[in-house]
Each structure stands twice: as structure tokens, then as C-alpha cells.
């Protein structure tokens, strides 16, 4: 009676409880209750507030912890990359806005590099969008092309942001797990495969897109041409888009080749390929990424971009462009950073694998990327007394951080609800770390082995 | 043959419905025109002078220092040194204790801060009040969030005889404003100092808005990117500091405008945790992190300004002083040739009435394009002087309400403003000579 009826309709249960109070107090409390209820989150972000990184990066920030968790290098970026940034920042004009969809010299450099890789003409102004990290590219792509009523196929385990981004767009994630097929002794990321019949079953008339990640985070799988062809055939048959997250494209190890699904017949016109400066040049803190694809798709990503953040930082884009020119000119040369970083990481990969094996563990050797997963159930750490209702791997990692001062990321963070149980005995280590970090990890793992012997 | 469901799928547009009505963007066109034709660019809003030396030095120190980890991810919701100093600085200005972890969030420019606000707080069916003229992104952002923009105009009150117009002459009609608040109103967007007019809302005007927000329990998204650029001794008042408003307001700021470094794209939001928590959810699901090095440099910039606050050496004292002088030069230039300037109380924009120059660009009665837009295009192509039509800052239905004004940016070197003056003088001579 004293308020607009709108105020009361939001109160619900609390109104009942307050009616018995004195009138003035109930008015004040009702008003506060109204305010609390009315300005809650929008529907699009309902249930999307928790995040594995927010949980684990805080814990691992303690400098006494050997951090092999979050995927960031603790090695220095190449010096010429840093120098180019200093040079760019000294140019007055480069401290002001640049072209919204991508700094001209950067999109030009990207078009040259990727024309060479893809073997097709790429228009720098219409076929490329520069974004705030590959993360921003994923967001722009999903917001531009996915909506309520759509289904999006996500391969498990998956980089964790795919699911909430698809949900925020109002669409339904449809999961399909990579399944371990080999009973042999050496575990390799190549042992994890999609079942073609199972995959085909996931496609229907509502399937708007499939998200592909190769090289794959967290397993390190590098999809073969044959595996990509299976996916491509289904995309073409069902007129489905492919969102191809290829941020680790240069990090492939001996015996493996990174194949771009956009280069398969019939796929260019339906694929958005995403790349990352952070992963290419070991500068995750620059937060620059890009989407490459046909104009009729990229133009919609550009619309999202112009309505979300409009431009990316200028000096970083200029520096990145210059770095790309340096490496574009030596793409036939083994010294090109794209290849030299890969070689450097391969030896770190091998070292990491050895450390884990010596500790009695069986790591999955990745064919690409800078992550390695390992089954920790063989260590038989009893965590049944830990009260929290979290999957085993979450509890294990927290315990490992506390008692061993070593951090990793639980694999169930990368799984949909049905598959979490399958992967909860695995944890993920990041090995793009300097020698002293790996030395420190070695010390912990050697010690661990002694204790459990 | 294609199945029916596949045919149906292929006949649907590939893009999502949320993009409807948001694809047009004035800047894409006008930036290209300026790049192609302009000799003097007073169009897009950015300084043609560099950021201050102390800021550039901070940036170089950060990128080349021993701590190469500044090239890697930092804390997603804001680099700790930056959120700490922002909490300190704005805590002082707002007269309250701010928690850097929960009351501050860093964004990719104020632009992304606005995006987070709308996505976090505006649902389908919500109404958002936008004061016209407005920074053009508010409308498409509200639409993309499924909201309905509700426009209310600043109305020009004729100045006293002989006086030049001031941005203060543009005012809201209180009854008209009150009538825009409905049951569905979720938020009002406030931009003070206002782009494009340069209006600095007075305490009375802000109280009017605040009272309505409190009465109707409506949020205020307060875009204060030009907060330091106020002239003639005017005071920028933060609406979040008014009674009842802290809980209802998200205040947005920009390093680009504060430190003349628009290309760094560092912005921030300040507000109560119960609102910022939802902005954090949007942020962690859209860009997640902002670039580290620029945040480190901006933090150092603010540290310096905190120490020099109110002193003559403070950049926040020097910059508005310099810009006021530039404003006055531009006012003189325009007035001398018959373009009637509206003297801005703040920002680095100035709007002028180009009615006296209409003979150069004849009216096209059935044209879809507003007159001032055609005028601005003609002017950049034929006179090499770039400016932005005021209609760019109005909703579709109202683009012809004030269609003989154009907006100039005066955050330019003296040489640029002199060159602009030369173009205007030559133009006037050509008009008056036979």
C-alpha cells in the first residue's frame, strides 16, 4: 500500500516474515530487502560466477610455492620483442587510438604470416580481427554467431572458458569426451581420441558450431589430418561452424604437424581460426589475440568488437607487428622463434616427463602445447577425511599445494558434469618454466618418492 | 538433397539476433574519411600531443626492468598495484574506505567497463535512460544486452543576448526526466563531464537525478572519463558521493583521458561489491585479463598524482589549464568566422553551430542522412578539416533535432589549432569575396 506494487512482488518469502514487525521498521527492512533482490545479476551470467583460476591462482600466488599450475611462462620473452615495445611506446602517435578492428601494421603482418601457412589469400582488413587475447576472440566469435536455441559441441577435456561463454550466449553446450584407447605402456596424447560414431551422434539440426582446440589444452593432443577430416565432414554435412582455438599452433613436437582445419576443403568458409600473441611470443600479459576467417563471418565478430571494447592497445599491437616481421622473414630458418621456442619446450617436456616418471607416475606425453597431464591415483593419497564436496583432483591439488608446496590444476575443471568423474584422478602441470623452477619441482618430486617408498 | 531442417538452418542468418541494430558505427566511416582527406583532424577524440613524460618513463621502466614477469598475466580483476592506488585515490575523493579487491575492477578502457555494466545489470525488457546527446556506444550496448533505451534530451535554453552559448545552457527538464522513469527502468547512464557538449552537471542537476534513482531504486552508470577536464574553476561532482547513491552507482574512469594515453586502453570501475561482483563475472567470461604493463605504468602515474594532489605540478592541474587555453583559442577561431561555439565547461570537445555556413552545403530535402553529417563530410573532403556531426550522438528518431551542429576536439597541439584557424579564416574569406 505504501510502495509501488513492483517493490513487493520481488520480496517473496521475506515479506511474510517482516509483516509481524512494527510498521516503520518493516518499511525500512522491506526497502533494503527490495534493493538486495532487485539488483542481482542478469540471467545471462547466472551460475557463471565461479572460476577455477580465481580459486587456484590466489592460492598459488605464494612465492614459496613451485607454481606449475596456471599456464604462464616464467621464462623471459625474446629480447627483440621487448625492444619493439620500447620503440613503439616512444612514438607519440602510437600512444593513442588505432584502427578498431586491428592496428594496420599488425593485421598486415598477420595476413602475410597466415597466407604462407594456409596457402590462401587473407585480406588484412576484412578477414582478421585483433582481440584482447585469444580469450577475447572466443568471446567475440561466440557472441557474434551463437544464440539461444543453438547447440555447441565441446570436446572434453576443454579449456574451461568454452562452457560459460556458450552458456552466456544462451546456447546449450553438448559435450563429447576424448577417450583413452591404448592399453600400452607409453601414454601419449595421441592415445586420446574421439569415437567417430559418438561424435556423429552429437550433431543435429540445432548444432551451430563445434569448438576445436588443437594443439589441445590440457592433454597436448595434436589432431591429425584424418581426425580433422572426420570433424570437417560432419561440419559440412550439418552446415556447422568450426571455432578452432589454435593458440599453441607453433608448439608441436618432433614427429607431429599442426594442421589447420580451415585449410581442409569446404572448411575455410565455415571456420574461425583463433591465435594468440601470448602463446606465440611468451607474452601472456600482452593480451593480444586474433580471429581469422571469411569476411562474411568476421564482419559479425567486428560488430561485437565495436560494441564491447572497440580498440585494442596500440603500442602492444605495433610491437607485435614488428616482432612478426622479424620472424616472417626467417620462416624458412630454424632460428625463427616459432620453431626455436618449440625446440626449447620439447626438452622441458622431456625433463618434466622424466621427473614424474621417476616419482612413480605415468604422465601423458603431449605431442604439443606446454601442458602435461598425469594420473595421480597411483600415489594413493588418502583424502577421504577432507570434508569438502569437491572432486578428488581438486582436493589433491589443494593438499599438494599445502603439504608439498607444488601447484598444478585439477583436470575436472576442464570437464562437463557427466565426465568429471572420469578425469578426477588427473592433474595438469605446465612446463613452460625456467630451469630453476623445474629444478625446484624435481627436488619436491624426488623427496615425495622417498616419503612414499 | 538437403533435409528440411538443414534447409531451414541455412536460410537463417548466421549471426546472432543480439547484433540486430548494432552494426552501424559512425566512427568507422568518419575515421576513414579523416584518414583519407583531413589536413587538420579535430574529429575523433584523442590528443595529438604525447602522454606526460613521467608516464612514458613508467611504461619503459616496466617493460625493460628486471621483472620480466610484467609481460605475463596479472590478476584478472586488476593488477594489484593499480587497484590499490585507485582504491586509495578514489576513496579520498568519495570520502569512503574502498577495498581494492572488491570495490575496484580494471577494464580494457572505459568502453569495456560500460560493456560489463550493461551485460551484468541489464536484462531483456529492462529500460535504460540515456540523456541525449550521448556518447554513441551507449545505445548499441543497451540493445545488445536486450534492454530498451529510453531517451531524454538536454534542451538548449537560448543564451542572453550577445552572449555565446555555454554547455550549461543545455539542461534537462525535471518533469520530463521524471516521466521517463517507469517500473521497467533498470538504470540511467550519466556522462559528466558530457561528451559531446562539454556540460558539467551541477550539484542541483545531479541531486535531481539522484533523487529519482533513489526513489525508483534505479542504478546509475556514471561515465566520468573526463573528470579532470573541467574549466573556469568549475567542480566535477561525483554522483556516487551524493546521499543514497553509493549503493546505486558504478563509476567509470579512464587512463586514456586522465593521462592522455587513449591507446593504452586502461579503464576502471568503482562501486559497491554487490554490483561489482556481477561485473567481475562478465569480465572473467569475456576478456578475463587486461594487459599488465600499461596497468603497472598507470599505477605509478597515479602514485605520483596522489603525492602531488592539488599542487601546481600535478598533471591533473596542468592538463585542464592547458586545455582551457586551447578551448579559448578554438572558441575565438570559430566565433571570428561565424561558427557559433557552445563554450564547454569540461571535456576536450566543443560543439559549434554551423548555420551561417549552410549555403556551402545545400539541403537535400528527401535525404536520409542528417544535414550535419553531410556538412561534416563535405567539410573534410573540401576544406580538409575533420569534425563529427552532432547527430552522431542522437538516437535514430532524434537525429534531426539538432542537425546544424558539429563537434570539434581541441586536445591538439597549438600548431594544429592554428592550422584549423587558417582553414576557417580562408573559408570565410572565400565566402565573403565575390
Interface residues (C-beta under 8 A of the other chain):
Chain A: X4 X6 X7 X34 X35 X36 X38 X39 X40 X41 X42 X43 X44 X45 X48 X49 X51 X53 X54 X57 X70 X72 X73 X74 X76 X77 X82 X85 X86 X89 X90 X92 X93 X94 X95 X96 X97 X98 X99 X100 X132 X133 X135 X136 X139 X143 X144 X145 X146 X147 X161 X164 X165 X168 X169 X205 X238 X239 X241 X278 X282 X283 X284 X285 X286 X287 X288 X296 X297 X300 X303 X304 X306 X307 X308 X309 X310 X311 X312 X313 X314 X315 X316
Chain B: X3 X5 X6 X8 X9 X10 X14 X15 X16 X17 X18 X19 X22 X23 X25 X27 X28 X31 X44 X46 X47 X48 X49 X50 X51 X56 X59 X60 X63 X64 X68 X69 X70 X71 X72 X73 X74 X75 X76 X108 X109 X111 X112 X115 X119 X120 X121 X122 X123 X124 X137 X140 X141 X144 X145 X183 X217 X219 X247 X260 X261 X262 X263 X264 X265 X274 X275 X277 X278 X280 X281 X282 X284 X285 X286 X287 X288 X289 X290 X291 X292 X293 X294
